[in-house]
Amino acid sequence: MPETPVVSVRPLTLLAPGRGQDLQVRVSAPATGHDLPVIVFSHGYSWSMDGYAPLADHWAAHGFVVLQPTHLDSRTLALAADDPRTPLIWRIRVEDLRRAIDGLDLLEAAVPGLAGRVDHGRVAVAGHSWGAQSASMLLGARVLDADGVPGEDLSDPRVGAGVLLALTGRGGADLSPFAAEHFPFMNPSFDGMTTPALLVAGDKDQSALTVRGPDWFTDGYTLSPGDKSLLTLYGAEHSLGGIAGHRVAETTDESPEHVALLQRLTTAYLRTALHPGDPAWPAARTALDSAPHPLGRIQSK
């Protein structure tokens, strides 16, 4: 599918009573086309609506409306460490994603030329790292309390598919002492994560949050019910080649080839997931499998 010129508008504001600050969102969309599906993207820790251009711009150029809210942990908001909202940011993040979907009419009307071109019935969520955990909650993942009891079900029936990039794994004994002390919400149950999703993990993603190795980032795939697919990127670390942006300082494994592969595969996956019968995902999988030197492998269940 050829690329389409993209219109991107920021900041658009959604009223958020009780949040302390209204929610700011970037909206990127193709300049032409109708019945456009929606991707709501949750950024990683400290990022904002201005990050992840390699993914957001690509998705928009290939027919998706991309909503990027700025969460309270963004460095652009400089929230104090002792702010009373800090322990609840994990939950507020999920509310941010739901608020973006709730406000789709307002966001659509605020982007010149977009009104009437959005398919509100085809919505996906995506996220990277902490953003992947936030997005997973809308797919049915739940946070376990200290006694192992699942918390509130925050899944959203409006969401038809997900893309979870470097999704953090199980909590409990699998967490490092630092993570157990500072991130008690990082204790998910994937038993109810029933919405179809593509998970992406780097086989060199060694995290200080866990006592395990890179396989920790595959828990969301192995511990959730199907229909799920897992893309394992060979040689990729937590930045998965640089999806947060070009020449970003936090990227320790810069790989334009990995980023280009993720652009193609995530676009193909979402196209088929939101339009059953579309051959984009099977074709993309075949192309990866038949590559002479594949950059990764895909498993499905």
Contacts in CASP RR format, 6 or more apart in sequence:
PFRMAT RR
TARGET T0000
AUTHOR 0000-0000-0000
METHOD contacts of the structure
MODEL  1
MPETPVVSVRPLTLLAPGRGQDLQVRVSAPATGHDLPVIVFSHGYSWSMD
GYAPLADHWAAHGFVVLQPTHLDSRTLALAADDPRTPLIWRIRVEDLRRA
IDGLDLLEAAVPGLAGRVDHGRVAVAGHSWGAQSASMLLGARVLDADGVP
GEDLSDPRVGAGVLLALTGRGGADLSPFAAEHFPFMNPSFDGMTTPALLV
AGDKDQSALTVRGPDWFTDGYTLSPGDKSLLTLYGAEHSLGGIAGHRVAE
TTDESPEHVALLQRLTTAYLRTALHPGDPAWPAARTALDSAPHPLGRIQS
K
1 62 0 8 1.000
1 63 0 8 1.000
3 61 0 8 1.000
3 62 0 8 1.000
4 30 0 8 1.000
4 31 0 8 1.000
4 32 0 8 1.000
4 33 0 8 1.000
4 60 0 8 1.000
4 61 0 8 1.000
4 62 0 8 1.000
4 63 0 8 1.000
5 30 0 8 1.000
5 31 0 8 1.000
5 32 0 8 1.000
5 61 0 8 1.000
6 28 0 8 1.000
6 29 0 8 1.000
6 30 0 8 1.000
6 31 0 8 1.000
6 57 0 8 1.000
6 60 0 8 1.000
6 61 0 8 1.000
7 28 0 8 1.000
7 29 0 8 1.000
7 30 0 8 1.000
7 31 0 8 1.000
7 111 0 8 1.000
7 112 0 8 1.000
7 113 0 8 1.000
7 114 0 8 1.000
8 26 0 8 1.000
8 27 0 8 1.000
8 28 0 8 1.000
8 29 0 8 1.000
8 57 0 8 1.000
8 60 0 8 1.000
9 26 0 8 1.000
9 27 0 8 1.000
9 28 0 8 1.000
9 110 0 8 1.000
9 111 0 8 1.000
9 112 0 8 1.000
10 24 0 8 1.000
10 25 0 8 1.000
10 26 0 8 1.000
10 27 0 8 1.000
10 49 0 8 1.000
10 50 0 8 1.000
11 24 0 8 1.000
11 25 0 8 1.000
11 26 0 8 1.000
11 49 0 8 1.000
11 70 0 8 1.000
12 24 0 8 1.000
12 25 0 8 1.000
12 26 0 8 1.000
12 27 0 8 1.000
12 106 0 8 1.000
12 107 0 8 1.000
12 110 0 8 1.000
12 111 0 8 1.000
13 22 0 8 1.000
13 23 0 8 1.000
13 24 0 8 1.000
13 25 0 8 1.000
14 22 0 8 1.000
14 23 0 8 1.000
14 25 0 8 1.000
14 99 0 8 1.000
14 100 0 8 1.000
14 102 0 8 1.000
14 103 0 8 1.000
14 106 0 8 1.000
14 107 0 8 1.000
15 22 0 8 1.000
15 23 0 8 1.000
16 22 0 8 1.000
16 23 0 8 1.000
16 96 0 8 1.000
16 99 0 8 1.000
19 72 0 8 1.000
19 85 0 8 1.000
19 92 0 8 1.000
19 95 0 8 1.000
20 85 0 8 1.000
21 72 0 8 1.000
21 77 0 8 1.000
23 69 0 8 1.000
23 70 0 8 1.000
23 96 0 8 1.000
23 99 0 8 1.000
23 100 0 8 1.000
24 49 0 8 1.000
24 69 0 8 1.000
24 70 0 8 1.000
25 49 0 8 1.000
25 67 0 8 1.000
25 68 0 8 1.000
25 69 0 8 1.000
25 70 0 8 1.000
25 100 0 8 1.000
25 107 0 8 1.000
26 49 0 8 1.000
26 50 0 8 1.000
26 56 0 8 1.000
26 66 0 8 1.000
26 67 0 8 1.000
26 68 0 8 1.000
27 65 0 8 1.000
27 66 0 8 1.000
27 67 0 8 1.000
27 68 0 8 1.000
27 107 0 8 1.000
27 110 0 8 1.000
27 111 0 8 1.000
27 114 0 8 1.000
28 56 0 8 1.000
28 57 0 8 1.000
28 59 0 8 1.000
28 60 0 8 1.000
28 65 0 8 1.000
28 66 0 8 1.000
28 68 0 8 1.000
29 36 0 8 1.000
29 60 0 8 1.000
29 63 0 8 1.000
29 64 0 8 1.000
29 65 0 8 1.000
29 66 0 8 1.000
29 111 0 8 1.000
29 114 0 8 1.000
29 117 0 8 1.000
29 118 0 8 1.000
30 36 0 8 1.000
30 60 0 8 1.000
30 61 0 8 1.000
30 62 0 8 1.000
30 63 0 8 1.000
30 64 0 8 1.000
30 65 0 8 1.000
33 63 0 8 1.000
33 117 0 8 1.000
34 116 0 8 1.000
34 117 0 8 1.000
35 117 0 8 1.000
35 119 0 8 1.000
35 122 0 8 1.000
36 63 0 8 1.000
36 64 0 8 1.000
36 65 0 8 1.000
36 117 0 8 1.000
36 118 0 8 1.000
36 119 0 8 1.000
37 63 0 8 1.000
37 64 0 8 1.000
37 65 0 8 1.000
37 119 0 8 1.000
37 121 0 8 1.000
37 122 0 8 1.000
37 123 0 8 1.000
37 124 0 8 1.000
37 270 0 8 1.000
37 274 0 8 1.000
37 275 0 8 1.000
38 64 0 8 1.000
38 65 0 8 1.000
38 66 0 8 1.000
38 67 0 8 1.000
38 101 0 8 1.000
38 104 0 8 1.000
38 118 0 8 1.000
38 119 0 8 1.000
38 120 0 8 1.000
38 122 0 8 1.000
38 123 0 8 1.000
38 124 0 8 1.000
39 59 0 8 1.000
39 64 0 8 1.000
39 65 0 8 1.000
39 66 0 8 1.000
39 67 0 8 1.000
39 123 0 8 1.000
39 124 0 8 1.000
39 125 0 8 1.000
39 126 0 8 1.000
39 163 0 8 1.000
39 270 0 8 1.000
40 67 0 8 1.000
40 69 0 8 1.000
40 97 0 8 1.000
40 100 0 8 1.000
40 101 0 8 1.000
40 123 0 8 1.000
40 124 0 8 1.000
40 125 0 8 1.000
40 126 0 8 1.000
40 135 0 8 1.000
41 52 0 8 1.000
41 55 0 8 1.000
41 56 0 8 1.000
41 66 0 8 1.000
41 67 0 8 1.000
41 68 0 8 1.000
41 125 0 8 1.000
41 126 0 8 1.000
41 127 0 8 1.000
42 69 0 8 1.000
42 71 0 8 1.000
42 93 0 8 1.000
42 96 0 8 1.000
42 97 0 8 1.000
42 125 0 8 1.000
42 126 0 8 1.000
42 127 0 8 1.000
42 128 0 8 1.000
42 130 0 8 1.000
42 131 0 8 1.000
42 132 0 8 1.000
42 134 0 8 1.000
42 135 0 8 1.000
43 49 0 8 1.000
43 51 0 8 1.000
43 52 0 8 1.000
43 68 0 8 1.000
43 70 0 8 1.000
43 71 0 8 1.000
43 74 0 8 1.000
43 127 0 8 1.000
43 128 0 8 1.000
43 131 0 8 1.000
44 127 0 8 1.000
44 128 0 8 1.000
44 129 0 8 1.000
44 130 0 8 1.000
44 131 0 8 1.000
44 244 0 8 1.000
45 73 0 8 1.000
45 129 0 8 1.000
45 130 0 8 1.000
46 73 0 8 1.000
46 74 0 8 1.000
46 75 0 8 1.000
47 74 0 8 1.000
47 75 0 8 1.000
47 244 0 8 1.000
48 70 0 8 1.000
48 74 0 8 1.000
48 75 0 8 1.000
48 76 0 8 1.000
49 68 0 8 1.000
49 69 0 8 1.000
49 70 0 8 1.000
50 76 0 8 1.000
51 68 0 8 1.000
51 244 0 8 1.000
51 245 0 8 1.000
52 68 0 8 1.000
52 128 0 8 1.000
52 243 0 8 1.000
52 244 0 8 1.000
52 245 0 8 1.000
53 245 0 8 1.000
53 246 0 8 1.000
54 242 0 8 1.000
54 243 0 8 1.000
54 244 0 8 1.000
54 245 0 8 1.000
54 246 0 8 1.000
54 259 0 8 1.000
54 263 0 8 1.000
55 126 0 8 1.000
55 243 0 8 1.000
55 262 0 8 1.000
55 263 0 8 1.000
55 266 0 8 1.000
56 66 0 8 1.000
56 68 0 8 1.000
58 263 0 8 1.000
58 267 0 8 1.000
59 66 0 8 1.000
59 266 0 8 1.000
59 267 0 8 1.000
59 270 0 8 1.000
60 66 0 8 1.000
62 267 0 8 1.000
62 271 0 8 1.000
64 267 0 8 1.000
64 270 0 8 1.000
65 108 0 8 1.000
65 114 0 8 1.000
65 118 0 8 1.000
67 100 0 8 1.000
67 101 0 8 1.000
67 104 0 8 1.000
67 107 0 8 1.000
69 96 0 8 1.000
69 97 0 8 1.000
69 99 0 8 1.000
69 100 0 8 1.000
70 76 0 8 1.000
70 77 0 8 1.000
71 89 0 8 1.000
71 92 0 8 1.000
71 93 0 8 1.000
71 96 0 8 1.000
71 131 0 8 1.000
71 134 0 8 1.000
72 79 0 8 1.000
72 85 0 8 1.000
72 89 0 8 1.000
72 92 0 8 1.000
72 93 0 8 1.000
73 79 0 8 1.000
73 89 0 8 1.000
73 93 0 8 1.000
73 130 0 8 1.000
79 85 0 8 1.000
79 86 0 8 1.000
80 86 0 8 1.000
85 92 0 8 1.000
90 130 0 8 1.000
90 133 0 8 1.000
90 134 0 8 1.000
90 143 0 8 1.000
90 185 0 8 1.000
91 185 0 8 1.000
93 130 0 8 1.000
93 131 0 8 1.000
93 134 0 8 1.000
94 134 0 8 1.000
94 137 0 8 1.000
94 138 0 8 1.000
94 154 0 8 1.000
96 134 0 8 1.000
97 125 0 8 1.000
97 134 0 8 1.000
97 135 0 8 1.000
97 138 0 8 1.000
97 156 0 8 1.000
98 138 0 8 1.000
98 154 0 8 1.000
98 156 0 8 1.000
100 107 0 8 1.000
101 123 0 8 1.000
101 156 0 8 1.000
101 158 0 8 1.000
101 159 0 8 1.000
104 118 0 8 1.000
104 120 0 8 1.000
108 114 0 8 1.000
108 115 0 8 1.000
108 116 0 8 1.000
108 117 0 8 1.000
108 118 0 8 1.000
109 115 0 8 1.000
121 158 0 8 1.000
122 160 0 8 1.000
122 274 0 8 1.000
122 275 0 8 1.000
123 158 0 8 1.000
123 159 0 8 1.000
123 160 0 8 1.000
124 159 0 8 1.000
124 160 0 8 1.000
124 161 0 8 1.000
124 162 0 8 1.000
124 163 0 8 1.000
124 270 0 8 1.000
124 273 0 8 1.000
124 274 0 8 1.000
125 135 0 8 1.000
125 138 0 8 1.000
125 139 0 8 1.000
125 156 0 8 1.000
125 159 0 8 1.000
125 162 0 8 1.000
125 163 0 8 1.000
126 132 0 8 1.000
126 135 0 8 1.000
126 162 0 8 1.000
126 163 0 8 1.000
126 164 0 8 1.000
126 165 0 8 1.000
126 266 0 8 1.000
127 134 0 8 1.000
127 135 0 8 1.000
127 163 0 8 1.000
127 164 0 8 1.000
127 165 0 8 1.000
128 165 0 8 1.000
128 166 0 8 1.000
128 240 0 8 1.000
128 243 0 8 1.000
128 244 0 8 1.000
129 165 0 8 1.000
129 166 0 8 1.000
129 167 0 8 1.000
129 168 0 8 1.000
129 238 0 8 1.000
130 168 0 8 1.000
132 164 0 8 1.000
132 165 0 8 1.000
132 166 0 8 1.000
132 167 0 8 1.000
132 168 0 8 1.000
133 141 0 8 1.000
133 167 0 8 1.000
133 168 0 8 1.000
133 186 0 8 1.000
133 188 0 8 1.000
135 162 0 8 1.000
135 163 0 8 1.000
135 164 0 8 1.000
136 164 0 8 1.000
136 167 0 8 1.000
136 188 0 8 1.000
136 190 0 8 1.000
136 193 0 8 1.000
136 197 0 8 1.000
136 220 0 8 1.000
137 143 0 8 1.000
137 154 0 8 1.000
137 155 0 8 1.000
138 154 0 8 1.000
138 155 0 8 1.000
138 156 0 8 1.000
138 159 0 8 1.000
138 195 0 8 1.000
139 155 0 8 1.000
139 159 0 8 1.000
139 162 0 8 1.000
139 164 0 8 1.000
139 193 0 8 1.000
139 194 0 8 1.000
139 195 0 8 1.000
139 197 0 8 1.000
140 153 0 8 1.000
140 154 0 8 1.000
140 155 0 8 1.000
140 192 0 8 1.000
140 193 0 8 1.000
140 194 0 8 1.000
140 195 0 8 1.000
141 188 0 8 1.000
141 189 0 8 1.000
141 190 0 8 1.000
141 192 0 8 1.000
141 193 0 8 1.000
141 220 0 8 1.000
141 224 0 8 1.000
142 150 0 8 1.000
142 151 0 8 1.000
142 152 0 8 1.000
142 153 0 8 1.000
142 154 0 8 1.000
142 188 0 8 1.000
142 189 0 8 1.000
142 191 0 8 1.000
142 192 0 8 1.000
143 150 0 8 1.000
143 151 0 8 1.000
143 185 0 8 1.000
143 187 0 8 1.000
143 188 0 8 1.000
143 189 0 8 1.000
144 150 0 8 1.000
144 151 0 8 1.000
144 171 0 8 1.000
144 187 0 8 1.000
144 188 0 8 1.000
144 189 0 8 1.000
145 151 0 8 1.000
145 187 0 8 1.000
146 184 0 8 1.000
148 187 0 8 1.000
150 189 0 8 1.000
150 191 0 8 1.000
155 192 0 8 1.000
155 195 0 8 1.000
159 195 0 8 1.000
160 195 0 8 1.000
160 196 0 8 1.000
160 273 0 8 1.000
160 274 0 8 1.000
161 195 0 8 1.000
161 196 0 8 1.000
161 197 0 8 1.000
161 198 0 8 1.000
161 269 0 8 1.000
161 270 0 8 1.000
161 273 0 8 1.000
161 274 0 8 1.000
162 195 0 8 1.000
162 196 0 8 1.000
162 197 0 8 1.000
162 198 0 8 1.000
162 270 0 8 1.000
162 273 0 8 1.000
163 197 0 8 1.000
163 198 0 8 1.000
163 200 0 8 1.000
163 266 0 8 1.000
163 269 0 8 1.000
163 270 0 8 1.000
164 197 0 8 1.000
164 198 0 8 1.000
164 199 0 8 1.000
164 200 0 8 1.000
164 220 0 8 1.000
165 199 0 8 1.000
165 200 0 8 1.000
165 240 0 8 1.000
165 243 0 8 1.000
165 262 0 8 1.000
166 200 0 8 1.000
166 201 0 8 1.000
166 202 0 8 1.000
166 205 0 8 1.000
166 217 0 8 1.000
166 238 0 8 1.000
166 240 0 8 1.000
167 199 0 8 1.000
167 201 0 8 1.000
167 217 0 8 1.000
167 219 0 8 1.000
167 220 0 8 1.000
168 186 0 8 1.000
168 188 0 8 1.000
168 207 0 8 1.000
168 209 0 8 1.000
168 210 0 8 1.000
168 216 0 8 1.000
168 217 0 8 1.000
169 186 0 8 1.000
169 188 0 8 1.000
169 210 0 8 1.000
169 216 0 8 1.000
169 217 0 8 1.000
169 219 0 8 1.000
169 220 0 8 1.000
170 187 0 8 1.000
170 188 0 8 1.000
170 216 0 8 1.000
170 219 0 8 1.000
170 223 0 8 1.000
171 179 0 8 1.000
171 180 0 8 1.000
171 186 0 8 1.000
171 187 0 8 1.000
171 188 0 8 1.000
172 180 0 8 1.000
172 187 0 8 1.000
173 211 0 8 1.000
174 210 0 8 1.000
174 211 0 8 1.000
174 212 0 8 1.000
174 216 0 8 1.000
175 183 0 8 1.000
175 186 0 8 1.000
175 187 0 8 1.000
175 209 0 8 1.000
175 210 0 8 1.000
175 211 0 8 1.000
176 208 0 8 1.000
176 209 0 8 1.000
176 210 0 8 1.000
176 211 0 8 1.000
178 208 0 8 1.000
178 209 0 8 1.000
179 186 0 8 1.000
179 208 0 8 1.000
179 209 0 8 1.000
179 210 0 8 1.000
183 209 0 8 1.000
186 209 0 8 1.000
188 220 0 8 1.000
190 219 0 8 1.000
190 220 0 8 1.000
190 223 0 8 1.000
190 224 0 8 1.000
191 223 0 8 1.000
191 224 0 8 1.000
191 225 0 8 1.000
192 224 0 8 1.000
192 225 0 8 1.000
193 220 0 8 1.000
193 224 0 8 1.000
193 225 0 8 1.000
194 224 0 8 1.000
194 225 0 8 1.000
194 226 0 8 1.000
196 226 0 8 1.000
196 227 0 8 1.000
196 228 0 8 1.000
196 273 0 8 1.000
197 224 0 8 1.000
197 228 0 8 1.000
197 229 0 8 1.000
198 228 0 8 1.000
198 229 0 8 1.000
198 230 0 8 1.000
198 231 0 8 1.000
198 265 0 8 1.000
198 266 0 8 1.000
198 269 0 8 1.000
198 270 0 8 1.000
198 273 0 8 1.000
199 218 0 8 1.000
199 220 0 8 1.000
199 221 0 8 1.000
199 228 0 8 1.000
199 229 0 8 1.000
199 230 0 8 1.000
199 231 0 8 1.000
200 230 0 8 1.000
200 231 0 8 1.000
200 232 0 8 1.000
200 233 0 8 1.000
200 240 0 8 1.000
200 262 0 8 1.000
200 266 0 8 1.000
201 214 0 8 1.000
201 217 0 8 1.000
201 218 0 8 1.000
201 221 0 8 1.000
201 230 0 8 1.000
201 231 0 8 1.000
201 232 0 8 1.000
201 233 0 8 1.000
202 214 0 8 1.000
202 217 0 8 1.000
202 232 0 8 1.000
202 233 0 8 1.000
202 234 0 8 1.000
202 235 0 8 1.000
202 236 0 8 1.000
202 237 0 8 1.000
202 238 0 8 1.000
202 240 0 8 1.000
203 214 0 8 1.000
203 232 0 8 1.000
203 233 0 8 1.000
203 234 0 8 1.000
203 235 0 8 1.000
203 236 0 8 1.000
204 214 0 8 1.000
204 235 0 8 1.000
204 236 0 8 1.000
204 237 0 8 1.000
204 253 0 8 1.000
205 214 0 8 1.000
205 217 0 8 1.000
205 236 0 8 1.000
205 237 0 8 1.000
205 238 0 8 1.000
206 213 0 8 1.000
206 214 0 8 1.000
206 237 0 8 1.000
207 213 0 8 1.000
207 216 0 8 1.000
207 217 0 8 1.000
207 238 0 8 1.000
210 216 0 8 1.000
218 230 0 8 1.000
218 232 0 8 1.000
220 228 0 8 1.000
221 228 0 8 1.000
221 229 0 8 1.000
221 230 0 8 1.000
221 299 0 8 1.000
221 301 0 8 1.000
226 301 0 8 1.000
227 300 0 8 1.000
227 301 0 8 1.000
228 300 0 8 1.000
228 301 0 8 1.000
229 269 0 8 1.000
229 298 0 8 1.000
229 299 0 8 1.000
229 300 0 8 1.000
229 301 0 8 1.000
230 298 0 8 1.000
230 299 0 8 1.000
230 300 0 8 1.000
231 262 0 8 1.000
231 265 0 8 1.000
231 296 0 8 1.000
231 297 0 8 1.000
231 298 0 8 1.000
232 296 0 8 1.000
232 297 0 8 1.000
232 298 0 8 1.000
232 299 0 8 1.000
233 240 0 8 1.000
233 241 0 8 1.000
233 258 0 8 1.000
233 261 0 8 1.000
233 262 0 8 1.000
233 295 0 8 1.000
233 296 0 8 1.000
234 294 0 8 1.000
234 295 0 8 1.000
234 296 0 8 1.000
234 297 0 8 1.000
235 253 0 8 1.000
236 253 0 8 1.000
236 255 0 8 1.000
236 258 0 8 1.000
237 252 0 8 1.000
237 253 0 8 1.000
238 252 0 8 1.000
238 253 0 8 1.000
239 248 0 8 1.000
239 250 0 8 1.000
239 251 0 8 1.000
239 252 0 8 1.000
239 253 0 8 1.000
239 254 0 8 1.000
240 253 0 8 1.000
240 258 0 8 1.000
240 259 0 8 1.000
240 262 0 8 1.000
241 251 0 8 1.000
241 253 0 8 1.000
241 254 0 8 1.000
241 255 0 8 1.000
241 256 0 8 1.000
241 258 0 8 1.000
241 259 0 8 1.000
242 248 0 8 1.000
242 251 0 8 1.000
242 253 0 8 1.000
242 254 0 8 1.000
242 255 0 8 1.000
242 258 0 8 1.000
242 259 0 8 1.000
243 259 0 8 1.000
243 262 0 8 1.000
244 250 0 8 1.000
244 251 0 8 1.000
245 251 0 8 1.000
247 254 0 8 1.000
257 295 0 8 1.000
258 295 0 8 1.000
261 288 0 8 1.000
261 295 0 8 1.000
261 296 0 8 1.000
264 284 0 8 1.000
265 284 0 8 1.000
265 288 0 8 1.000
265 298 0 8 1.000
267 280 0 8 1.000
268 280 0 8 1.000
268 281 0 8 1.000
268 283 0 8 1.000
268 284 0 8 1.000
269 280 0 8 1.000
269 281 0 8 1.000
269 284 0 8 1.000
271 278 0 8 1.000
271 280 0 8 1.000
271 281 0 8 1.000
272 278 0 8 1.000
272 279 0 8 1.000
272 280 0 8 1.000
272 281 0 8 1.000
272 282 0 8 1.000
273 281 0 8 1.000
285 298 0 8 1.000
288 294 0 8 1.000
288 295 0 8 1.000
288 296 0 8 1.000
288 297 0 8 1.000
288 298 0 8 1.000
289 298 0 8 1.000
END
